[in-house]
Amino acid sequence: MHLIKRVSTLIGTLISNLACIFLLTGCVEDLNPSSKDLREDQILTAENFTAITTLNESIILEDELLTHDAVVLYFTMWCSLCDQHMDHMRRYIIDDYPNVRFLMVDYVSGNIDQAHSSQLNSGYADLTVLVDNENALLTSFNATMASVIVIDDQNNILLNEDYKNGSRLIDTLKAL
């Protein structure tokens, strides 16, 4: 009798644990998503926008695309991960693509003065930073922290994903 009760308890515990596993994983949820760009068969275009820089200058996308092969937007929160990404871009990518306009997008500081202060305190006075204080760009590109967007001179969005190690950005820029 004692053995039957113990086996019954073990089976109940096992079923309970399996139920928890299914709930935590969402049954079929992929806990290791790929970095595959899901836009392969789609051609998305960027709407023209005007944004203000930390130096209080206006940047208009269509004007930038008249004089550059592409525009790269990187969305920063000035955190350590964003610092690593921007430093990587500055050291290993930006100088190799002189005909591409690189624009960092501050969507958290709230105003030009705070964004400029964050830019200087983080050591990025040499980069152009857009102030997205109303999150218009963030919303328009469905971006988040560390998103990198590449827009070609035909307004096609060639890349819209997390920066990760920058390899997809480099591949995209090489293909221009």
ZAKETI-513260 format. One line per 2 residues: number of its first residue (from 1); their letters; for each residue y, z, x of N, C-alpha, C. Coordinates in nm, 4 decimals. Each point is the difference from the previous one (the first is absolute). Layout:
REM residues N
NUM = a = Y Z X Y Z X Y Z X ~ ... $
REM end
This chain:
REM residues 176
1 = mh = -0.1195 0.0000 0.0832 0.1195 0.0000 -0.0832 0.1256 0.0000 0.0875 ~ -0.0043 0.0827 0.1053 0.1129 0.0097 0.0911 0.0266 -0.1352 0.0679 $
3 = li = -0.1067 -0.0731 0.0346 0.0103 -0.1301 0.0646 0.0648 -0.1022 -0.0936 ~ -0.0393 0.0003 -0.1270 0.0568 -0.0926 -0.0978 0.1499 0.0261 -0.0171 $
5 = kr = 0.0382 0.1245 -0.0045 0.1411 0.0355 -0.0150 0.0797 -0.0453 0.1221 ~ -0.0569 0.0160 0.1192 0.0683 -0.0392 0.1244 0.0162 -0.1523 0.0071 $
7 = vs = -0.1047 -0.0758 -0.0348 0.0059 -0.1463 -0.0006 0.1032 -0.0470 -0.1023 ~ 0.0006 0.0631 -0.1153 0.0965 -0.0351 -0.1036 0.1433 0.0227 0.0494 $
9 = tl = 0.0232 0.1086 0.0699 0.1322 0.0300 0.0555 0.0388 -0.1033 0.1044 ~ -0.0944 -0.0388 0.0855 0.0285 -0.1006 0.1035 0.0330 -0.1360 -0.0618 $
11 = ig = -0.0736 -0.0382 -0.1016 0.0261 -0.1277 -0.0682 0.1378 0.0038 -0.0661 ~ 0.0335 0.1097 -0.0628 0.1325 0.0150 -0.0615 0.1108 -0.0102 0.1025 $
13 = tl = -0.0195 0.0629 0.1156 0.0994 -0.0062 0.1087 0.0135 -0.1424 0.0518 ~ -0.1119 -0.0695 0.0171 0.0008 -0.1377 0.0471 0.0754 -0.0908 -0.0969 $
15 = is = -0.0283 0.0130 -0.1275 0.0674 -0.0812 -0.1021 0.1495 0.0310 0.0001 ~ 0.0331 0.1251 0.0122 0.1403 0.0416 0.0036 0.0713 -0.0599 0.1204 $
17 = nl = -0.0652 0.0041 0.1159 0.0595 -0.0572 0.1220 0.0168 -0.1507 -0.0118 ~ -0.0997 -0.0683 -0.0566 0.0115 -0.1445 -0.0191 0.1146 -0.0347 -0.0951 $
19 = ac = 0.0155 0.0781 -0.1048 0.1097 -0.0223 -0.0943 0.1340 0.0155 0.0713 ~ 0.0116 0.0998 0.0856 0.1240 0.0211 0.0762 0.0284 -0.1183 0.0925 $
21 = if = -0.1052 -0.0493 0.0660 0.0170 -0.1142 0.0896 0.0508 -0.1208 -0.0771 ~ -0.0599 -0.0275 -0.1169 0.0444 -0.1132 -0.0808 0.1438 0.0178 -0.0458 $
23 = ll = 0.0374 0.1186 -0.0380 0.1375 0.0256 -0.0435 0.0980 -0.0163 0.1144 ~ -0.0340 0.0525 0.1170 0.0904 -0.0064 0.1142 0.0151 -0.1415 0.0539 $
25 = tg = -0.1041 -0.0786 -0.0060 0.0070 -0.1357 0.0541 0.0378 -0.1020 -0.1050 ~ 0.0112 0.0408 -0.1233 0.0326 -0.0950 -0.1064 -0.1153 -0.0945 -0.0262 $
27 = cv = -0.1194 0.0395 0.0325 -0.1244 -0.0749 -0.0192 -0.0045 -0.1268 0.0840 ~ 0.0916 -0.0908 -0.0208 -0.0032 -0.1262 0.0717 0.1245 -0.0200 0.0867 $
29 = ed = 0.0810 0.1004 0.0132 0.1238 -0.0105 0.0783 -0.0328 -0.0254 0.1463 ~ 0.0663 -0.0948 0.0611 -0.0203 -0.0320 0.1407 0.0833 0.0963 0.0837 $
31 = ln = -0.0655 0.0913 0.0690 0.0729 0.0974 0.0809 0.0365 -0.0551 0.1370 ~ -0.0470 -0.1182 0.0325 0.0341 -0.0656 0.1259 0.0519 -0.1407 -0.0300 $
33 = ps = 0.1187 -0.0109 -0.0581 0.0493 -0.1327 -0.0374 0.0267 -0.0865 0.1229 ~ -0.0145 -0.1285 -0.0162 0.0270 -0.0910 0.1112 0.1500 -0.0254 0.0078 $
35 = sk = 0.0423 -0.0528 0.1121 0.1408 -0.0346 0.0147 0.0226 -0.1465 -0.0343 ~ -0.0982 -0.0627 -0.0638 0.0092 -0.1405 -0.0372 0.1181 -0.0223 -0.0939 $
37 = dl = 0.0802 -0.0987 0.0335 0.1151 -0.0351 -0.0821 -0.0506 -0.0669 -0.1267 ~ 0.0273 0.0592 -0.1135 -0.0536 -0.0499 -0.1266 0.0848 -0.1111 -0.0611 $
39 = re = 0.1059 -0.0441 0.0695 0.0868 -0.1034 -0.0546 -0.0405 -0.1388 0.0462 ~ -0.1166 -0.0172 0.0612 -0.0374 -0.1251 0.0640 0.0218 -0.1231 -0.0863 $
41 = dq = -0.0326 0.0062 -0.1255 0.0107 -0.1174 -0.0847 0.1304 -0.0051 -0.0780 ~ 0.0871 0.0955 0.0247 0.1262 0.0060 -0.0720 0.1152 -0.0310 0.0945 $
43 = il = 0.0995 -0.0683 -0.0514 0.1233 -0.0174 0.0754 0.1071 0.0766 -0.0751 ~ 0.0385 0.1124 0.0575 0.1040 0.0825 -0.0596 0.1317 -0.0328 0.0675 $
45 = ta = 0.1061 -0.0027 -0.0776 0.1318 -0.0277 0.0580 0.0902 0.1220 -0.0149 ~ 0.0878 0.0132 0.0970 0.0950 0.1113 0.0005 0.1266 -0.0413 -0.0731 $
47 = en = 0.0484 0.0883 -0.0831 0.1293 -0.0216 -0.0638 0.1098 0.0259 0.1030 ~ 0.1083 -0.0739 -0.0098 0.1130 0.0248 0.0892 0.0517 0.1413 -0.0233 $
49 = ft = 0.0467 0.0630 0.1051 0.0595 0.1325 -0.0132 0.1162 0.0147 0.0970 ~ 0.0867 0.0925 -0.0327 0.1079 0.0413 0.0886 -0.0184 0.1480 0.0249 $
51 = ai = 0.0069 0.0388 0.1267 -0.0150 0.1412 0.0363 0.1061 0.0357 0.1023 ~ 0.0323 0.1271 0.0052 0.1003 0.0519 0.0935 -0.0712 0.0636 0.1186 $
53 = tt = 0.0526 -0.0243 0.1199 -0.0562 0.0610 0.1201 0.0653 0.1353 0.0258 ~ -0.0538 0.0703 0.0978 0.0571 0.1294 0.0390 0.1378 -0.0174 0.0652 $
55 = ln = 0.0346 -0.1233 0.0349 0.1336 -0.0293 0.0535 0.0918 -0.0543 -0.1085 ~ -0.0441 0.0144 -0.1255 0.0758 -0.0411 -0.1181 0.0257 -0.1516 -0.0046 $
57 = es = -0.0970 -0.0756 0.0462 0.0070 -0.1457 -0.0063 -0.0973 -0.0496 -0.1059 ~ 0.0348 -0.1096 -0.0655 -0.0892 -0.0576 -0.1020 -0.0987 -0.0962 0.0642 $
59 = ii = -0.1234 0.0116 -0.0398 -0.1055 -0.0923 0.0416 -0.0497 -0.0681 -0.1270 ~ 0.0015 -0.1334 0.0006 -0.0467 -0.0783 -0.1139 -0.1232 -0.0771 0.0463 $
61 = le = -0.1106 0.0188 -0.0685 -0.1257 -0.0619 0.0409 0.0148 -0.1501 0.0198 ~ 0.0560 -0.0709 -0.0969 0.0070 -0.1470 0.0119 0.0831 -0.0426 0.1205 $
63 = de = 0.1021 0.0761 0.0375 0.0788 -0.0313 0.1199 -0.0824 0.0213 0.1267 ~ -0.0786 0.1070 0.0022 -0.0848 0.0277 0.1168 -0.1044 -0.1094 0.0178 $
65 = ll = -0.0524 -0.0519 -0.1105 -0.1035 -0.1024 0.0073 0.0557 -0.1381 0.0343 ~ 0.1310 -0.0176 -0.0076 0.0625 -0.1252 0.0441 0.0002 -0.0100 0.1524 $
67 = th = 0.0029 0.1142 0.0664 0.0123 0.0013 0.1459 -0.1223 0.0576 0.0717 ~ -0.1018 0.0396 -0.0755 -0.1218 0.0572 0.0588 -0.1239 -0.0623 -0.0647 $
69 = da = -0.1095 0.0001 0.0736 -0.1256 -0.0514 -0.0537 -0.0609 0.0951 -0.1032 ~ 0.0330 0.1278 0.0131 -0.0543 0.1001 -0.0922 0.0823 0.1284 0.0106 $
71 = vv = -0.0194 0.0853 -0.0997 0.0575 0.1346 -0.0004 -0.1159 0.0974 -0.0123 ~ 0.0034 0.1025 0.0845 -0.0998 0.1073 -0.0061 0.0710 0.1249 -0.0489 $
73 = ly = -0.0546 0.0608 -0.1038 0.0502 0.1280 -0.0512 -0.1027 0.1071 0.0320 ~ 0.0470 0.1104 0.0562 -0.0888 0.1141 0.0238 0.0606 0.1210 -0.0699 $
75 = ft = -0.0768 0.0640 -0.0880 0.0490 0.1121 -0.0803 -0.0287 0.1322 0.0711 ~ 0.1079 0.0718 0.0363 -0.0134 0.1218 0.0794 0.0482 0.1241 -0.0729 $
77 = mw = -0.0657 0.1120 0.0313 0.0424 0.1322 -0.0466 0.0463 0.0847 0.1187 ~ 0.0053 -0.0596 0.1191 0.0385 0.0696 0.1230 -0.1014 0.1077 0.0378 $
79 = cs = -0.1232 -0.0140 -0.0436 -0.1053 0.0960 0.0345 -0.0645 -0.0440 0.1319 ~ -0.0931 0.0782 0.0498 -0.0622 -0.0325 0.1286 -0.0806 -0.1302 -0.0061 $
81 = lc = -0.0669 -0.0265 -0.1115 -0.0748 -0.1248 -0.0128 0.0947 -0.1203 0.0016 ~ 0.1092 0.0084 -0.0753 0.0977 -0.1086 -0.0018 0.0621 -0.0188 0.1387 $
83 = dq = 0.0235 0.1103 0.0688 0.0540 -0.0065 0.1361 -0.0958 -0.0764 0.0909 ~ -0.1285 0.0282 -0.0109 -0.0990 -0.0712 0.0812 -0.0004 -0.1487 -0.0314 $
85 = hm = 0.0063 -0.0342 -0.1285 -0.0002 -0.1413 -0.0392 0.1243 -0.0715 0.0496 ~ 0.1168 0.0601 -0.0217 0.1249 -0.0657 0.0411 0.0070 -0.0120 0.1525 $
87 = dh = -0.0458 0.1014 0.0702 -0.0033 -0.0063 0.1458 -0.0940 -0.1108 0.0462 ~ -0.1143 -0.0141 -0.0660 -0.0942 -0.1068 0.0328 0.0634 -0.1365 -0.0221 $
89 = mr = 0.0690 -0.0165 -0.1129 0.0685 -0.1272 -0.0275 0.1039 -0.0296 0.1073 ~ 0.0788 0.1017 0.0314 0.1080 -0.0187 0.0983 -0.0582 -0.0342 0.1373 $
91 = ry = -0.1056 0.0646 0.0407 -0.0574 -0.0217 0.1344 -0.0821 -0.1275 0.0115 ~ -0.0755 -0.0335 -0.1060 -0.1008 -0.1054 0.0145 0.0152 -0.1215 -0.0901 $
93 = ii = 0.0930 0.0033 -0.0942 0.0046 -0.1120 -0.0949 0.1380 -0.0656 -0.0088 ~ 0.1034 0.0763 -0.0222 0.1321 -0.0550 -0.0321 0.0481 -0.1015 0.1030 $
95 = dd = -0.0083 0.0309 0.1274 0.0508 -0.0920 0.1034 -0.0794 -0.1297 0.0085 ~ -0.1248 0.0012 -0.0462 -0.0823 -0.1218 0.0040 0.0327 -0.0974 -0.1131 $
97 = yp = 0.0814 0.0438 -0.0954 0.0328 -0.0840 -0.1157 0.1510 0.0005 -0.0232 ~ 0.0749 -0.0670 0.0888 0.1464 0.0035 -0.0104 0.0552 -0.0705 -0.1239 $
99 = nv = -0.0802 -0.0857 -0.0619 0.0479 -0.0696 -0.1184 -0.0501 0.0646 -0.1298 ~ -0.0393 0.1266 0.0101 -0.0402 0.0785 -0.1168 0.0949 0.1184 -0.0084 $
101 = rf = 0.0494 0.0267 -0.1190 0.0929 0.1124 -0.0218 -0.0806 0.1225 -0.0402 ~ 0.0077 0.1052 0.0790 -0.0703 0.1261 -0.0273 0.0984 0.0991 -0.0606 $
103 = lm = -0.0321 0.0498 -0.1184 0.0860 0.0947 -0.0703 -0.0821 0.1215 -0.0411 ~ 0.0438 0.1163 0.0429 -0.0643 0.1234 -0.0426 0.0662 0.0411 -0.1315 $
105 = vd = -0.0756 0.0570 -0.0901 0.0526 0.0385 -0.1313 -0.0150 0.1508 -0.0175 ~ 0.1135 0.0697 -0.0053 0.0011 0.1445 -0.0260 0.0143 0.0182 -0.1500 $
107 = yv = -0.1033 0.0516 -0.0618 0.0028 0.0196 -0.1451 0.0003 0.1472 -0.0393 ~ 0.0184 0.0896 0.0985 -0.0066 0.1430 -0.0301 0.1291 0.0770 0.0262 $
109 = sg = 0.0868 -0.0503 0.0850 0.1173 0.0794 0.0407 0.1033 0.0177 -0.1103 ~ 0.0149 -0.0976 -0.0861 0.0872 0.0168 -0.1155 0.1381 -0.0614 0.0115 $
111 = ni = 0.0532 -0.0123 0.1205 0.1302 -0.0646 0.0160 0.0143 -0.0527 0.1425 ~ 0.1055 -0.0771 0.0216 0.0202 -0.0658 0.1292 0.0134 0.1013 0.1131 $
113 = dq = 0.0805 0.1051 -0.0192 0.0219 0.0977 0.1069 -0.1289 0.0706 0.0414 ~ -0.0789 0.0433 -0.0978 -0.1258 0.0674 0.0322 -0.0995 -0.0962 0.0650 $
115 = ah = -0.0048 -0.1228 -0.0489 -0.0902 -0.0991 0.0582 0.0408 -0.0312 0.1441 ~ 0.1301 -0.0136 0.0237 0.0477 -0.0283 0.1359 -0.0312 0.1168 0.0926 $
117 = ss = 0.0181 0.1207 -0.0494 -0.0315 0.1188 0.0785 -0.1493 0.0046 0.0342 ~ -0.0853 -0.0287 -0.0968 -0.1449 -0.0028 0.0246 -0.0359 -0.1080 0.1014 $
119 = ql = 0.0637 -0.1143 -0.0124 -0.0235 -0.1108 0.0925 0.0347 0.0411 0.1430 ~ 0.1173 0.0590 0.0187 0.0441 0.0400 0.1337 -0.0845 0.1146 0.0549 $
121 = ns = -0.0277 0.0992 -0.0839 -0.0808 0.1146 0.0433 -0.1415 -0.0400 0.0387 ~ -0.0494 -0.1077 -0.0596 -0.1350 -0.0472 0.0304 -0.0020 -0.0989 0.1165 $
123 = gy = 0.1193 -0.0365 0.0494 0.0075 -0.0874 0.1168 -0.0084 -0.1482 -0.0295 ~ 0.0442 -0.0415 -0.1182 -0.0103 -0.1403 -0.0379 0.1352 -0.0652 -0.0262 $
125 = ad = 0.0983 0.0341 0.0803 0.1331 -0.0596 -0.0139 -0.0040 -0.1508 0.0214 ~ -0.0983 -0.0486 0.0753 -0.0099 -0.1424 0.0313 -0.0619 -0.0832 -0.1127 $
127 = lt = -0.0558 0.0635 -0.1008 -0.0610 -0.0745 -0.1109 0.0934 -0.0015 -0.1210 ~ -0.0119 -0.1052 -0.0787 0.0772 -0.0081 -0.1240 -0.0760 0.0744 -0.1086 $
129 = vl = 0.0700 0.0938 -0.0639 -0.0617 0.0810 -0.1044 0.0734 -0.0235 -0.1320 ~ -0.0762 -0.0377 -0.1019 0.0539 -0.0154 -0.1343 -0.0095 0.1330 -0.0736 $
131 = vd = 0.1012 0.0294 -0.0819 0.0022 0.1236 -0.0776 -0.0386 -0.0349 -0.1441 ~ -0.1188 0.0411 -0.0385 -0.0527 -0.0290 -0.1340 0.0108 0.1263 -0.0854 $
133 = ne = 0.1229 0.0463 -0.0188 0.0212 0.1301 -0.0650 -0.0392 0.0018 -0.1471 ~ -0.0130 -0.1135 -0.0634 -0.0440 -0.0031 -0.1400 -0.1437 -0.0516 -0.0122 $
135 = na = -0.0662 -0.0170 0.1137 -0.1396 -0.0463 0.0067 -0.0229 -0.1366 -0.0636 ~ 0.1025 -0.0835 0.0013 -0.0134 -0.1344 -0.0573 -0.0988 -0.0842 0.0809 $
137 = ll = 0.0095 0.0059 0.1334 -0.0925 -0.0772 0.0833 -0.1408 0.0586 -0.0068 ~ -0.0069 0.1297 0.0037 -0.1290 0.0687 -0.0093 -0.0737 -0.0444 -0.1260 $
139 = ts = 0.0708 -0.0030 -0.1111 -0.0580 -0.0393 -0.1283 -0.0305 -0.1495 -0.0033 ~ 0.0942 -0.0809 0.0454 -0.0155 -0.1450 -0.0039 -0.1230 -0.0477 0.0764 $
141 = fn = -0.0267 0.0639 0.1145 -0.1130 -0.0417 0.0828 -0.1224 0.0892 -0.0184 ~ 0.0070 0.0912 -0.0977 -0.1105 0.0923 -0.0241 -0.0432 0.0656 0.1310 $
143 = at = 0.0991 0.0450 0.0745 -0.0227 0.0550 0.1335 -0.0135 0.1513 -0.0040 ~ -0.0336 0.0546 0.1139 -0.0088 0.1441 0.0194 0.0217 0.0270 0.1480 $
145 = ma = -0.0148 0.1238 0.0411 0.0159 0.0327 0.1405 -0.0911 -0.0875 0.0858 ~ 0.0564 -0.0590 0.1033 -0.0722 -0.0808 0.0985 -0.0395 -0.1385 -0.0511 $
147 = sv = 0.0547 -0.0423 -0.1129 -0.0260 -0.1370 -0.0452 0.0755 -0.0970 0.0895 ~ -0.0648 -0.1109 0.0304 0.0645 -0.1074 0.0748 -0.0118 -0.1266 -0.0844 $
149 = iv = 0.1144 -0.0660 -0.0166 0.0085 -0.1209 -0.0827 0.0493 -0.1135 0.0891 ~ -0.0631 -0.1158 -0.0096 0.0479 -0.1190 0.0717 0.0340 -0.1046 -0.1047 $
151 = id = 0.1238 -0.0495 0.0065 0.0487 -0.1029 -0.0921 0.0373 -0.1214 0.0834 ~ -0.0600 -0.1149 -0.0286 0.0324 -0.1190 0.0792 0.1258 -0.0682 -0.0521 $
153 = dq = 0.0415 -0.1065 0.0671 0.1262 -0.0667 -0.0343 -0.0053 -0.0770 -0.1322 ~ -0.1161 0.0005 -0.0659 -0.0122 -0.0587 -0.1338 -0.0084 0.1097 -0.1067 $
155 = nn = 0.0290 0.1227 0.0402 -0.0054 0.1193 -0.0867 -0.1423 0.0409 -0.0382 ~ -0.0995 -0.0533 0.0690 -0.1381 0.0409 -0.0251 -0.0280 0.1329 0.0683 $
157 = il = -0.0649 0.0894 -0.0710 -0.0411 0.1267 0.0580 -0.1345 -0.0243 0.0676 ~ 0.0017 0.0006 0.1321 -0.1203 -0.0306 0.0768 -0.0852 0.1235 0.0270 $
159 = ln = 0.0639 0.1165 -0.0028 -0.0708 0.1245 0.0287 0.0685 0.1124 -0.0754 ~ -0.0789 0.0863 -0.0603 0.0524 0.1193 -0.0670 -0.1107 0.1040 0.0025 $
161 = ed = 0.0018 0.0834 0.1032 -0.1039 0.1011 0.0151 0.0464 0.1091 0.0938 ~ -0.0841 0.1003 0.0179 0.0277 0.1074 0.0931 -0.0015 -0.0552 0.1422 $
163 = yk = 0.0913 0.0491 0.0835 0.0131 -0.0492 0.1376 -0.1269 0.0189 0.0828 ~ -0.0676 0.1111 -0.0166 -0.1203 0.0368 0.0760 0.0271 -0.0106 0.1505 $
165 = ng = -0.0588 -0.0983 0.0678 0.0210 -0.0136 0.1440 0.0863 -0.1214 0.0350 ~ 0.0520 -0.0688 -0.0998 0.0889 -0.1141 0.0229 -0.0717 -0.1319 0.0226 $
167 = sr = -0.1317 -0.0005 0.0058 -0.0720 -0.1243 0.0309 0.0179 -0.1064 -0.1084 ~ -0.0013 0.0414 -0.1262 0.0204 -0.0973 -0.1089 0.1415 -0.0565 0.0042 $
169 = li = 0.0972 0.0829 0.0359 0.1381 -0.0476 0.0146 0.0070 -0.1044 0.1096 ~ -0.0596 0.0297 0.1133 0.0007 -0.0954 0.1124 -0.0681 -0.1307 -0.0403 $
171 = dt = -0.1156 0.0085 -0.0629 -0.0707 -0.1215 -0.0439 0.0849 -0.0824 -0.0952 ~ 0.0691 0.0679 -0.0915 0.0852 -0.0686 -0.0972 0.1167 -0.0691 0.0703 $
173 = lk = 0.0612 0.0685 0.0948 0.1144 -0.0578 0.0713 -0.0433 -0.1161 0.0903 ~ -0.1154 0.0097 0.0603 -0.0517 -0.1087 0.0838 -0.0221 -0.1268 -0.0816 $
175 = al = -0.0352 0.0169 -0.1262 -0.0307 -0.1146 -0.0871 0.1243 -0.0688 -0.0554 ~ 0.1172 0.0555 0.0241 0.1233 -0.0622 -0.0541 0.0230 -0.1382 0.0589 $
REM end
